Amino acid sequence: MYFCMLFGMFTSVKAAATDSVTIVLKNHLFIPAQVDVPAGKKVRLIIDNQDETAEEFDSFDLNREKVLFPKRKSIIYIGPLSVGEYRFFGEFSPNTAQGVVIAKESTDATQ
Amino acid sequence: MTNKLQIQLLLLITLLGAISWGCRADGMVVDKVYHPYVLPFEREVEWRWLSRQTDEGNVLAQRAGLGWAIAETVTVEGYMIGERDQLDNFDLAAYELEARWQMVEQGRYWADWGMLFELEKQHKTSAYEATVGVLFEKEIGKVSLTMNAFAVREWGSEIKNEWESEFRAQLRYRFAPAFQPAIEIYSGEDFVGIGPAVIGLYRFEGQRQLKWEAGFVSEISHSGKDHSFRLALEFEF
């Protein structure tokens, strides 16, 4: 579990040309825990909850709250965001299920 | 949802807002600005308190509600509404059943949309009120603009059968979870009011959270005193 957390903490994924990013929720951890997205664009976060229990994605920074049903992919639309960091967490496992969206200038996020 | 449909809904809200500017009726307009979002599994207890001070005196109203999500995008809430009458007796005045429907995924389109349906019955008199409303929210960075437009039908043997409209708007700056300053506008029933508000929330463990709202609204379309102070507490679990 700690390996997964460390893996999630230090791995980042960048938004593809379609501006979609997939995050896996497993063992109450968001993997990757850091995602880079282009600033100024709308982005789809696809969250694949592989756990047996529901989770609730919560982010005041992103102004989003969404229930992530178990064994289901949920889509959260975010942005357009200004350049910066936007933290999110799982309400049911706030100590482990944590992550951050980093909005970067388009060229930085999509390279 | 196509841009064309969204523009049509926005025009509908604007039209109902314009109509409500000149509408006459009998109730209290200052209440709460509704957001077009529903969370599955959400259950809540709610308490609202309103004090309206005019040259004629003070009107006090409170409502207690219990709500729960019955589907992924639909929540229902039942209320008991109490009011203080002219003899200073505070008593049960009405009951209300409300349903809120989140029509689109938040953030997917240019704006977020929802609908509100309400049915209210006065406790001691044959007076009913049915409401259909359009809920709108647009996020612009850390600012959220929320607008509600309601068409209201009143009927009963002890009330004049009539149509009314109401418009509510809230411009909120999401400064911090516990402190989100806002400006609110309420119009309808021969009332146009504007004033500051503050919204906040405190999160407990799990899905439990306490939301609060406080607002002070001054009537601006007539001379004379007409101020409303509102409080709302919502505990989600």
Chai-1 contact restraints between the chains, C-beta under 6 A:
chainA,res_idxA,chainB,res_idxB,connection_type,confidence,min_distance_angstrom,max_distance_angstrom,comment,restraint_id
A,F60,B,P177,contact,1.0,0.0,6.0,A-B,restraint_1
A,V67,B,P40,contact,1.0,0.0,6.0,A-B,restraint_2
A,Y77,B,G107,contact,1.0,0.0,6.0,A-B,restraint_3
A,Y77,B,R108,contact,1.0,0.0,6.0,A-B,restraint_4
A,E91,B,Q207,contact,1.0,0.0,6.0,A-B,restraint_5
A,F92,B,G206,contact,1.0,0.0,6.0,A-B,restraint_6
